[in-house]
Amino acid sequence: MDSLTQVALGAVVGEVVLGRKLGWRAAAWGAFFGTLPDLDVIALPLLDPAAGIRWHRGWSHSILVFTLGSILLGPLLARFHRARGVKGREMGWLVFWAWSTHVLIDCFTTYGTQIFEPFSDTRVAMNLLFIVDPLFTLPLLMGFFLALRLPVESERRRRIPIVALSACTLYVGLALGMKTWATFELRNRLEGKEGSLVQVTPGSFNIILWRGLSESEEAFHLTYWSPFDSGEPVVETIPKKRDLADEFAEEEVMAALRWFSRGSWVARKGSDGTLVIVDLRFTEIRDPRSGSLQPIFQWHLSRAADGRLSAPMLRPKGLDYLGAMGLLWGRIWGDSADWNSLRVF
C-alpha cells in the first residue's frame, strides 16, 4: 500500500511490541521496518526494463527474507538499547511484525507480492483494498498520534494501538464481505454474456464500489457495481489488439509484462508511434477533460536506432483529477450517467 499507511502501520506495531520499554523509539523502529521493503525501488534505475518489472515487491517482500532478517537484526539492534533491558529476541519480534505486516497489507492489494521468493515468483494479490484507502489508514494515524501523547507507563497508551489495529482488521473483514457480495453480482452480470469473469477489485479509495473485469476471445469487458446501483448496468468493451505487439513478442520485457499483468493486457499505438501496453488489472482514471478513460499502468515500448529497447512506465498527464474524483464520488452512490459517458481507450 502507500508509504504513509506503511509508516503508520509499522509505528503502531512497534508501539504494541516494545512501546513499554523503548517509548517513541519503538514506533520509530517500527516505522523504519514498515518502510524498508519498499526501498527496493532505489535499485530500479540500475535494472533493465524486464528486470525492473519483476523487481518491485519481490525479494524484499519474501517470507524467507523478512524471517531471516528478523533473526539476524534483532540481536544487533538490541545492543543499542541494553540500558533499557531490551533482549535480542524482543527486538527480533519487533522487526518481524513491522516487516511482515507491511507484506501482509501489500497482499491485500491488486499489485501482487512475491512472498515465496526465491522458491516461486508467484504474486499474491487478494484484491481486497485499493493501494490508497483513507478509511484503512485513518485509525492507524489516530492510534499513533494519540498513543505518543500519553506517558509510557499509561495503560491507555498500550490499548490505543491495539484498538487501531483491531479497527483495521475489522475493515479488512468488511472488505472481504463486500468483495464476496460484489463477486456474486458481477458474475451474474458478466459470466457467459461478456466472457469469463477474471477479476473483481475495489474501486479507487473505497470498498463500496467494485470493478469487474471479464475476458472474451477478442476483448476485455469492464463494469462497476455498487450496492446503491439502480437501473440497467453498463458494460464497456475494450478490444485487445494484441497483434500490435507482434514486433516485440519475443522480447524479455514482453514476457515480463505478460507475467506481471497475469494476461490481462491490451496493446495500443501511442500518439508518438510507440507501442503502449496497458495492464487492465488496475483501475483507470475517468478524465472529464479528455472525455476518456485513462489507464494508470501503461508501458511505452520503442526501439532506438542502435537496437536498444526502451520500456518506461508512463502516467497520463494533464488530467482533471478533481473532476475525476467528483465522478468517482457520484458513482459510489449509484450515479452512473456521467461515469459511463466517457469513451474507452
ABEGO torsion letter per residue (X at the ends): XBAAAAAAAAAAAAAAAAAAAAEAAAAAAAAAAAAAAAAAAAAAAABBAAAAAAABGBAAABAAAAAAAAAAAAAAAAAAAAAAGBBAAAAAAAAAAAAAAAAAAAAABAAEBBAAOAABABBBBAGABBABBAAAAAAAAAAAAAAAABBAABAAAAAAAAAAAAAAAAAAAAAAAAAAAAAAAAAAAABGABEBBABBBBBBGBAABBBBBBBBAABBBBBBBBAABBEBBBBBBBBAGAAAAAAAAABAAAAAAAAAAGGBBBBBBBAAGBBBBBBAABBBBBBAAAGBBBBABBBBBBBBAAGBBBBBBBBBBGBBAAAAAAAAAAAAAGBAAAAAABBBX
